[in-house]
Amino acid sequence: MKAKTSITLSRDVLVQLDRLAGSKYSRSAMIEQVLREYLKERARAAIAARDLERINAAADELTAEALDALEYQAPDDDRD
């Protein structure tokens, strides 16, 4: 269901919007499409930020495990 709303845009933005929409899309359809893409991107960015936070939180533990595995493979006493 669509809801009617009113927004105020700068004249230069409106001119660019009309140019982008052309005769194929209405202003409303163009604004809705752009906002949907923006909202999807924001959601993806939030997921990526959450994933990065989880990776960073586990980084110290993973680094310790990697160093332990390397130590097991090549102990310090075998090096010259």
Gaussian input, Z-matrix of N, CA and C with variables (Angstrom, degrees):
# hf/3-21g

backbone

0 1
 N
 C     1     B1
 C     2     B2     1     A1
 N     3     B3     2     A2     1     D1
 C     4     B4     3     A3     2     D2
 C     5     B5     4     A4     3     D3
 N     6     B6     5     A5     4     D4
 C     7     B7     6     A6     5     D5
 C     8     B8     7     A7     6     D6
 N     9     B9     8     A8     7     D7
 C    10    B10     9     A9     8     D8
 C    11    B11    10    A10     9     D9
 N    12    B12    11    A11    10    D10
 C    13    B13    12    A12    11    D11
 C    14    B14    13    A13    12    D12
 N    15    B15    14    A14    13    D13
 C    16    B16    15    A15    14    D14
 C    17    B17    16    A16    15    D15
 N    18    B18    17    A17    16    D16
 C    19    B19    18    A18    17    D17
 C    20    B20    19    A19    18    D18
 N    21    B21    20    A20    19    D19
 C    22    B22    21    A21    20    D20
 C    23    B23    22    A22    21    D21
 N    24    B24    23    A23    22    D22
 C    25    B25    24    A24    23    D23
 C    26    B26    25    A25    24    D24
 N    27    B27    26    A26    25    D25
 C    28    B28    27    A27    26    D26
 C    29    B29    28    A28    27    D27
 N    30    B30    29    A29    28    D28
 C    31    B31    30    A30    29    D29
 C    32    B32    31    A31    30    D30
 N    33    B33    32    A32    31    D31
 C    34    B34    33    A33    32    D32
 C    35    B35    34    A34    33    D33
 N    36    B36    35    A35    34    D34
 C    37    B37    36    A36    35    D35
 C    38    B38    37    A37    36    D36
 N    39    B39    38    A38    37    D37
 C    40    B40    39    A39    38    D38
 C    41    B41    40    A40    39    D39
 N    42    B42    41    A41    40    D40
 C    43    B43    42    A42    41    D41
 C    44    B44    43    A43    42    D42
 N    45    B45    44    A44    43    D43
 C    46    B46    45    A45    44    D44
 C    47    B47    46    A46    45    D45
 N    48    B48    47    A47    46    D46
 C    49    B49    48    A48    47    D47
 C    50    B50    49    A49    48    D48
 N    51    B51    50    A50    49    D49
 C    52    B52    51    A51    50    D50
 C    53    B53    52    A52    51    D51
 N    54    B54    53    A53    52    D52
 C    55    B55    54    A54    53    D53
 C    56    B56    55    A55    54    D54
 N    57    B57    56    A56    55    D55
 C    58    B58    57    A57    56    D56
 C    59    B59    58    A58    57    D57
 N    60    B60    59    A59    58    D58
 C    61    B61    60    A60    59    D59
 C    62    B62    61    A61    60    D60
 N    63    B63    62    A62    61    D61
 C    64    B64    63    A63    62    D62
 C    65    B65    64    A64    63    D63
 N    66    B66    65    A65    64    D64
 C    67    B67    66    A66    65    D65
 C    68    B68    67    A67    66    D66
 N    69    B69    68    A68    67    D67
 C    70    B70    69    A69    68    D68
 C    71    B71    70    A70    69    D69
 N    72    B72    71    A71    70    D70
 C    73    B73    72    A72    71    D71
 C    74    B74    73    A73    72    D72
 N    75    B75    74    A74    73    D73
 C    76    B76    75    A75    74    D74
 C    77    B77    76    A76    75    D75
 N    78    B78    77    A77    76    D76
 C    79    B79    78    A78    77    D77
 C    80    B80    79    A79    78    D78
 N    81    B81    80    A80    79    D79
 C    82    B82    81    A81    80    D80
 C    83    B83    82    A82    81    D81
 N    84    B84    83    A83    82    D82
 C    85    B85    84    A84    83    D83
 C    86    B86    85    A85    84    D84
 N    87    B87    86    A86    85    D85
 C    88    B88    87    A87    86    D86
 C    89    B89    88    A88    87    D87
 N    90    B90    89    A89    88    D88
 C    91    B91    90    A90    89    D89
 C    92    B92    91    A91    90    D90
 N    93    B93    92    A92    91    D91
 C    94    B94    93    A93    92    D92
 C    95    B95    94    A94    93    D93
 N    96    B96    95    A95    94    D94
 C    97    B97    96    A96    95    D95
 C    98    B98    97    A97    96    D96
 N    99    B99    98    A98    97    D97
 C   100   B100    99    A99    98    D98
 C   101   B101   100   A100    99    D99
 N   102   B102   101   A101   100   D100
 C   103   B103   102   A102   101   D101
 C   104   B104   103   A103   102   D102
 N   105   B105   104   A104   103   D103
 C   106   B106   105   A105   104   D104
 C   107   B107   106   A106   105   D105
 N   108   B108   107   A107   106   D106
 C   109   B109   108   A108   107   D107
 C   110   B110   109   A109   108   D108
 N   111   B111   110   A110   109   D109
 C   112   B112   111   A111   110   D110
 C   113   B113   112   A112   111   D111
 N   114   B114   113   A113   112   D112
 C   115   B115   114   A114   113   D113
 C   116   B116   115   A115   114   D114
 N   117   B117   116   A116   115   D115
 C   118   B118   117   A117   116   D116
 C   119   B119   118   A118   117   D117
 N   120   B120   119   A119   118   D118
 C   121   B121   120   A120   119   D119
 C   122   B122   121   A121   120   D120
 N   123   B123   122   A122   121   D121
 C   124   B124   123   A123   122   D122
 C   125   B125   124   A124   123   D123
 N   126   B126   125   A125   124   D124
 C   127   B127   126   A126   125   D125
 C   128   B128   127   A127   126   D126
 N   129   B129   128   A128   127   D127
 C   130   B130   129   A129   128   D128
 C   131   B131   130   A130   129   D129
 N   132   B132   131   A131   130   D130
 C   133   B133   132   A132   131   D131
 C   134   B134   133   A133   132   D132
 N   135   B135   134   A134   133   D133
 C   136   B136   135   A135   134   D134
 C   137   B137   136   A136   135   D135
 N   138   B138   137   A137   136   D136
 C   139   B139   138   A138   137   D137
 C   140   B140   139   A139   138   D138
 N   141   B141   140   A140   139   D139
 C   142   B142   141   A141   140   D140
 C   143   B143   142   A142   141   D141
 N   144   B144   143   A143   142   D142
 C   145   B145   144   A144   143   D143
 C   146   B146   145   A145   144   D144
 N   147   B147   146   A146   145   D145
 C   148   B148   147   A147   146   D146
 C   149   B149   148   A148   147   D147
 N   150   B150   149   A149   148   D148
 C   151   B151   150   A150   149   D149
 C   152   B152   151   A151   150   D150
 N   153   B153   152   A152   151   D151
 C   154   B154   153   A153   152   D152
 C   155   B155   154   A154   153   D153
 N   156   B156   155   A155   154   D154
 C   157   B157   156   A156   155   D155
 C   158   B158   157   A157   156   D156
 N   159   B159   158   A158   157   D157
 C   160   B160   159   A159   158   D158
 C   161   B161   160   A160   159   D159
 N   162   B162   161   A161   160   D160
 C   163   B163   162   A162   161   D161
 C   164   B164   163   A163   162   D162
 N   165   B165   164   A164   163   D163
 C   166   B166   165   A165   164   D164
 C   167   B167   166   A166   165   D165
 N   168   B168   167   A167   166   D166
 C   169   B169   168   A168   167   D167
 C   170   B170   169   A169   168   D168
 N   171   B171   170   A170   169   D169
 C   172   B172   171   A171   170   D170
 C   173   B173   172   A172   171   D171
 N   174   B174   173   A173   172   D172
 C   175   B175   174   A174   173   D173
 C   176   B176   175   A175   174   D174
 N   177   B177   176   A176   175   D175
 C   178   B178   177   A177   176   D176
 C   179   B179   178   A178   177   D177
 N   180   B180   179   A179   178   D178
 C   181   B181   180   A180   179   D179
 C   182   B182   181   A181   180   D180
 N   183   B183   182   A182   181   D181
 C   184   B184   183   A183   182   D182
 C   185   B185   184   A184   183   D183
 N   186   B186   185   A185   184   D184
 C   187   B187   186   A186   185   D185
 C   188   B188   187   A187   186   D186
 N   189   B189   188   A188   187   D187
 C   190   B190   189   A189   188   D188
 C   191   B191   190   A190   189   D189
 N   192   B192   191   A191   190   D190
 C   193   B193   192   A192   191   D191
 C   194   B194   193   A193   192   D192
 N   195   B195   194   A194   193   D193
 C   196   B196   195   A195   194   D194
 C   197   B197   196   A196   195   D195
 N   198   B198   197   A197   196   D196
 C   199   B199   198   A198   197   D197
 C   200   B200   199   A199   198   D198
 N   201   B201   200   A200   199   D199
 C   202   B202   201   A201   200   D200
 C   203   B203   202   A202   201   D201
 N   204   B204   203   A203   202   D202
 C   205   B205   204   A204   203   D203
 C   206   B206   205   A205   204   D204
 N   207   B207   206   A206   205   D205
 C   208   B208   207   A207   206   D206
 C   209   B209   208   A208   207   D207
 N   210   B210   209   A209   208   D208
 C   211   B211   210   A210   209   D209
 C   212   B212   211   A211   210   D210
 N   213   B213   212   A212   211   D211
 C   214   B214   213   A213   212   D212
 C   215   B215   214   A214   213   D213
 N   216   B216   215   A215   214   D214
 C   217   B217   216   A216   215   D215
 C   218   B218   217   A217   216   D216
 N   219   B219   218   A218   217   D217
 C   220   B220   219   A219   218   D218
 C   221   B221   220   A220   219   D219
 N   222   B222   221   A221   220   D220
 C   223   B223   222   A222   221   D221
 C   224   B224   223   A223   222   D222
 N   225   B225   224   A224   223   D223
 C   226   B226   225   A225   224   D224
 C   227   B227   226   A226   225   D225
 N   228   B228   227   A227   226   D226
 C   229   B229   228   A228   227   D227
 C   230   B230   229   A229   228   D228
 N   231   B231   230   A230   229   D229
 C   232   B232   231   A231   230   D230
 C   233   B233   232   A232   231   D231
 N   234   B234   233   A233   232   D232
 C   235   B235   234   A234   233   D233
 C   236   B236   235   A235   234   D234
 N   237   B237   236   A236   235   D235
 C   238   B238   237   A237   236   D236
 C   239   B239   238   A238   237   D237

   B1=1.4375
   B2=1.5245
   B3=1.2679
   B4=1.4598
   B5=1.5214
   B6=1.3285
   B7=1.4580
   B8=1.5192
   B9=1.2806
   B10=1.4585
   B11=1.5253
   B12=1.3312
   B13=1.4601
   B14=1.5214
   B15=1.2874
   B16=1.4579
   B17=1.5154
   B18=1.3241
   B19=1.4573
   B20=1.5232
   B21=1.3093
   B22=1.4589
   B23=1.5170
   B24=1.3267
   B25=1.4596
   B26=1.5193
   B27=1.3047
   B28=1.4568
   B29=1.5236
   B30=1.3122
   B31=1.4630
   B32=1.5326
   B33=1.3414
   B34=1.4659
   B35=1.5311
   B36=1.3336
   B37=1.4666
   B38=1.5211
   B39=1.2971
   B40=1.4575
   B41=1.5299
   B42=1.3195
   B43=1.4695
   B44=1.5269
   B45=1.3300
   B46=1.4662
   B47=1.5293
   B48=1.3324
   B49=1.4584
   B50=1.5200
   B51=1.3153
   B52=1.4614
   B53=1.5279
   B54=1.3233
   B55=1.4533
   B56=1.5309
   B57=1.3293
   B58=1.4613
   B59=1.5264
   B60=1.3136
   B61=1.4686
   B62=1.5223
   B63=1.3118
   B64=1.4648
   B65=1.5198
   B66=1.3037
   B67=1.4704
   B68=1.5253
   B69=1.3259
   B70=1.4598
   B71=1.5303
   B72=1.3263
   B73=1.4628
   B74=1.5227
   B75=1.3203
   B76=1.4588
   B77=1.5265
   B78=1.3187
   B79=1.4651
   B80=1.5253
   B81=1.3088
   B82=1.4638
   B83=1.5270
   B84=1.3267
   B85=1.4615
   B86=1.5287
   B87=1.3126
   B88=1.4636
   B89=1.5261
   B90=1.3163
   B91=1.4680
   B92=1.5256
   B93=1.3267
   B94=1.4661
   B95=1.5266
   B96=1.3247
   B97=1.4611
   B98=1.5351
   B99=1.3181
   B100=1.4625
   B101=1.5291
   B102=1.3207
   B103=1.4643
   B104=1.5233
   B105=1.3190
   B106=1.4697
   B107=1.5304
   B108=1.3282
   B109=1.4681
   B110=1.5279
   B111=1.3278
   B112=1.4609
   B113=1.5296
   B114=1.3279
   B115=1.4565
   B116=1.5273
   B117=1.3395
   B118=1.4652
   B119=1.5229
   B120=1.3224
   B121=1.4566
   B122=1.5246
   B123=1.3234
   B124=1.4757
   B125=1.5193
   B126=1.3373
   B127=1.4629
   B128=1.5279
   B129=1.3409
   B130=1.4755
   B131=1.5174
   B132=1.3300
   B133=1.4610
   B134=1.5233
   B135=1.3302
   B136=1.4668
   B137=1.5227
   B138=1.3209
   B139=1.4682
   B140=1.5212
   B141=1.3317
   B142=1.4655
   B143=1.5271
   B144=1.3149
   B145=1.4672
   B146=1.5235
   B147=1.3231
   B148=1.4663
   B149=1.5229
   B150=1.3441
   B151=1.4531
   B152=1.5241
   B153=1.3169
   B154=1.4553
   B155=1.5250
   B156=1.3200
   B157=1.4585
   B158=1.5272
   B159=1.3222
   B160=1.4682
   B161=1.5255
   B162=1.3176
   B163=1.4681
   B164=1.5216
   B165=1.3246
   B166=1.4628
   B167=1.5175
   B168=1.3180
   B169=1.4614
   B170=1.5255
   B171=1.3154
   B172=1.4647
   B173=1.5203
   B174=1.3181
   B175=1.4657
   B176=1.5185
   B177=1.3146
   B178=1.4647
   B179=1.5229
   B180=1.3236
   B181=1.4657
   B182=1.5229
   B183=1.3188
   B184=1.4656
   B185=1.5264
   B186=1.3279
   B187=1.4549
   B188=1.5252
   B189=1.3259
   B190=1.4705
   B191=1.5216
   B192=1.3254
   B193=1.4655
   B194=1.5251
   B195=1.3264
   B196=1.4705
   B197=1.5231
   B198=1.3255
   B199=1.4691
   B200=1.5192
   B201=1.3151
   B202=1.4545
   B203=1.5275
   B204=1.3372
   B205=1.4685
   B206=1.5157
   B207=1.3384
   B208=1.4734
   B209=1.5180
   B210=1.3109
   B211=1.4666
   B212=1.5184
   B213=1.2960
   B214=1.4600
   B215=1.5321
   B216=1.3473
   B217=1.4599
   B218=1.5173
   B219=1.3094
   B220=1.4701
   B221=1.5241
   B222=1.3313
   B223=1.4604
   B224=1.5219
   B225=1.3451
   B226=1.4780
   B227=1.5237
   B228=1.3301
   B229=1.4551
   B230=1.5233
   B231=1.3298
   B232=1.4606
   B233=1.5275
   B234=1.3243
   B235=1.4700
   B236=1.5167
   B237=1.3321
   B238=1.4775
   B239=1.4895
   A1=108.51
   A2=116.54
   A3=122.00
   A4=109.72
   A5=114.35
   A6=120.67
   A7=108.34
   A8=116.37
   A9=121.18
   A10=108.23
   A11=115.40
   A12=121.01
   A13=108.92
   A14=115.30
   A15=120.42
   A16=108.46
   A17=117.02
   A18=121.56
   A19=108.74
   A20=114.76
   A21=120.37
   A22=107.95
   A23=116.63
   A24=122.32
   A25=110.36
   A26=115.19
   A27=120.24
   A28=109.12
   A29=116.09
   A30=121.27
   A31=110.25
   A32=117.66
   A33=119.78
   A34=111.64
   A35=117.49
   A36=120.37
   A37=109.74
   A38=116.95
   A39=121.65
   A40=111.14
   A41=116.36
   A42=120.63
   A43=109.81
   A44=116.99
   A45=120.45
   A46=111.07
   A47=116.16
   A48=120.88
   A49=110.62
   A50=117.02
   A51=120.85
   A52=111.12
   A53=116.27
   A54=120.74
   A55=110.34
   A56=115.89
   A57=120.89
   A58=111.52
   A59=116.49
   A60=120.82
   A61=111.45
   A62=116.13
   A63=120.13
   A64=110.78
   A65=115.73
   A66=119.64
   A67=111.01
   A68=116.25
   A69=120.74
   A70=112.54
   A71=117.76
   A72=122.12
   A73=110.87
   A74=115.45
   A75=119.66
   A76=107.76
   A77=116.85
   A78=120.63
   A79=109.76
   A80=116.25
   A81=120.60
   A82=111.17
   A83=116.10
   A84=119.89
   A85=110.79
   A86=116.58
   A87=120.91
   A88=110.70
   A89=116.76
   A90=120.58
   A91=109.82
   A92=116.77
   A93=119.94
   A94=110.87
   A95=117.50
   A96=121.50
   A97=110.65
   A98=116.55
   A99=121.08
   A100=110.64
   A101=117.13
   A102=120.71
   A103=111.88
   A104=117.21
   A105=119.70
   A106=110.57
   A107=116.74
   A108=120.13
   A109=110.66
   A110=116.98
   A111=121.88
   A112=110.78
   A113=116.46
   A114=120.31
   A115=111.78
   A116=117.37
   A117=120.81
   A118=110.46
   A119=116.42
   A120=120.86
   A121=110.85
   A122=116.86
   A123=120.65
   A124=110.77
   A125=116.79
   A126=120.92
   A127=110.19
   A128=116.74
   A129=120.16
   A130=110.94
   A131=117.09
   A132=121.08
   A133=111.11
   A134=116.97
   A135=120.53
   A136=110.66
   A137=116.88
   A138=121.19
   A139=109.92
   A140=117.27
   A141=121.18
   A142=110.58
   A143=117.46
   A144=120.94
   A145=110.51
   A146=116.88
   A147=120.77
   A148=110.57
   A149=117.12
   A150=120.99
   A151=111.28
   A152=117.20
   A153=121.30
   A154=110.67
   A155=116.56
   A156=120.67
   A157=110.47
   A158=116.85
   A159=120.91
   A160=111.14
   A161=116.77
   A162=120.97
   A163=110.11
   A164=116.35
   A165=119.97
   A166=111.66
   A167=117.79
   A168=121.17
   A169=110.83
   A170=116.95
   A171=121.26
   A172=112.65
   A173=118.27
   A174=121.45
   A175=112.62
   A176=118.37
   A177=120.34
   A178=111.51
   A179=115.87
   A180=119.70
   A181=111.16
   A182=116.94
   A183=120.62
   A184=111.29
   A185=117.36
   A186=121.18
   A187=109.98
   A188=117.03
   A189=121.02
   A190=110.64
   A191=116.77
   A192=120.13
   A193=111.12
   A194=117.04
   A195=120.70
   A196=110.74
   A197=116.63
   A198=119.86
   A199=110.89
   A200=117.46
   A201=121.49
   A202=110.38
   A203=116.56
   A204=120.15
   A205=110.88
   A206=116.89
   A207=119.49
   A208=110.94
   A209=116.73
   A210=120.88
   A211=110.70
   A212=116.51
   A213=121.90
   A214=110.44
   A215=115.86
   A216=120.69
   A217=111.77
   A218=117.64
   A219=121.48
   A220=108.52
   A221=118.29
   A222=120.89
   A223=111.75
   A224=116.27
   A225=122.01
   A226=112.61
   A227=118.66
   A228=120.86
   A229=113.03
   A230=118.88
   A231=121.87
   A232=112.39
   A233=117.13
   A234=120.14
   A235=110.09
   A236=115.16
   A237=120.15
   A238=111.52
   D1=134.77
   D2=-179.92
   D3=-97.58
   D4=149.07
   D5=177.11
   D6=-121.25
   D7=139.05
   D8=-179.81
   D9=-81.88
   D10=136.95
   D11=178.68
   D12=-143.65
   D13=170.05
   D14=178.78
   D15=-128.86
   D16=134.62
   D17=176.64
   D18=-130.30
   D19=157.62
   D20=177.81
   D21=-114.71
   D22=127.04
   D23=-179.18
   D24=-123.44
   D25=151.86
   D26=173.73
   D27=-64.38
   D28=149.87
   D29=-178.90
   D30=-58.44
   D31=-42.95
   D32=-178.27
   D33=-65.02
   D34=-36.09
   D35=176.79
   D36=-67.30
   D37=-40.96
   D38=179.40
   D39=-62.49
   D40=-41.84
   D41=177.96
   D42=-62.09
   D43=-44.87
   D44=179.42
   D45=-65.44
   D46=-38.79
   D47=177.90
   D48=-61.85
   D49=-46.60
   D50=179.02
   D51=-62.07
   D52=-39.68
   D53=179.00
   D54=-64.65
   D55=-43.41
   D56=-179.23
   D57=-67.94
   D58=-42.71
   D59=-178.86
   D60=-69.98
   D61=-35.17
   D62=-178.15
   D63=59.40
   D64=-150.80
   D65=179.74
   D66=-91.96
   D67=-5.30
   D68=-175.90
   D69=-80.17
   D70=-34.55
   D71=-175.90
   D72=-124.98
   D73=150.98
   D74=172.64
   D75=-82.29
   D76=164.86
   D77=176.21
   D78=-57.62
   D79=-44.87
   D80=-178.41
   D81=-59.92
   D82=-45.72
   D83=-179.67
   D84=-63.42
   D85=-40.22
   D86=-179.46
   D87=-66.72
   D88=-44.97
   D89=179.28
   D90=-63.09
   D91=-42.42
   D92=179.37
   D93=-62.52
   D94=-43.11
   D95=179.62
   D96=-61.82
   D97=-46.32
   D98=-179.45
   D99=-63.79
   D100=-42.74
   D101=179.11
   D102=-65.79
   D103=-39.49
   D104=176.94
   D105=-61.01
   D106=-45.23
   D107=178.73
   D108=-62.26
   D109=-41.97
   D110=178.68
   D111=-61.81
   D112=-45.64
   D113=-179.09
   D114=-65.33
   D115=-38.33
   D116=175.58
   D117=-62.15
   D118=-44.04
   D119=-179.99
   D120=-63.31
   D121=-40.98
   D122=177.35
   D123=-61.33
   D124=-41.29
   D125=179.12
   D126=-64.80
   D127=-43.03
   D128=177.60
   D129=-62.97
   D130=-41.35
   D131=179.71
   D132=-64.53
   D133=-37.85
   D134=178.33
   D135=-65.17
   D136=-40.95
   D137=178.06
   D138=-64.97
   D139=-44.18
   D140=179.29
   D141=-62.66
   D142=-41.16
   D143=178.88
   D144=-64.76
   D145=-41.56
   D146=177.80
   D147=-63.15
   D148=-43.68
   D149=178.83
   D150=-63.18
   D151=-42.64
   D152=178.90
   D153=-63.34
   D154=-39.35
   D155=177.60
   D156=-61.81
   D157=-42.10
   D158=178.36
   D159=-65.30
   D160=-42.12
   D161=178.69
   D162=-62.52
   D163=-47.06
   D164=179.96
   D165=-63.54
   D166=-35.77
   D167=179.34
   D168=-65.69
   D169=-32.08
   D170=-179.05
   D171=-92.81
   D172=-3.95
   D173=-172.71
   D174=-60.66
   D175=-45.04
   D176=-178.91
   D177=-60.76
   D178=-44.68
   D179=179.38
   D180=-64.46
   D181=-43.21
   D182=179.47
   D183=-65.57
   D184=-38.09
   D185=177.88
   D186=-64.15
   D187=-43.95
   D188=178.50
   D189=-61.11
   D190=-42.08
   D191=178.58
   D192=-64.00
   D193=-41.27
   D194=179.58
   D195=-65.00
   D196=-43.23
   D197=178.44
   D198=-64.07
   D199=-38.91
   D200=177.39
   D201=-62.55
   D202=-43.27
   D203=178.93
   D204=-64.60
   D205=-39.64
   D206=178.12
   D207=-66.72
   D208=-38.63
   D209=178.22
   D210=-63.10
   D211=-39.15
   D212=178.79
   D213=-64.44
   D214=-39.15
   D215=-177.67
   D216=-76.04
   D217=-33.60
   D218=-177.29
   D219=-142.17
   D220=82.14
   D221=-179.03
   D222=-59.72
   D223=151.75
   D224=-179.42
   D225=-58.95
   D226=-35.67
   D227=-175.83
   D228=-69.61
   D229=-14.29
   D230=177.28
   D231=-88.11
   D232=-8.88
   D233=-177.49
   D234=-88.88
   D235=150.39
   D236=177.98
   D237=-99.17

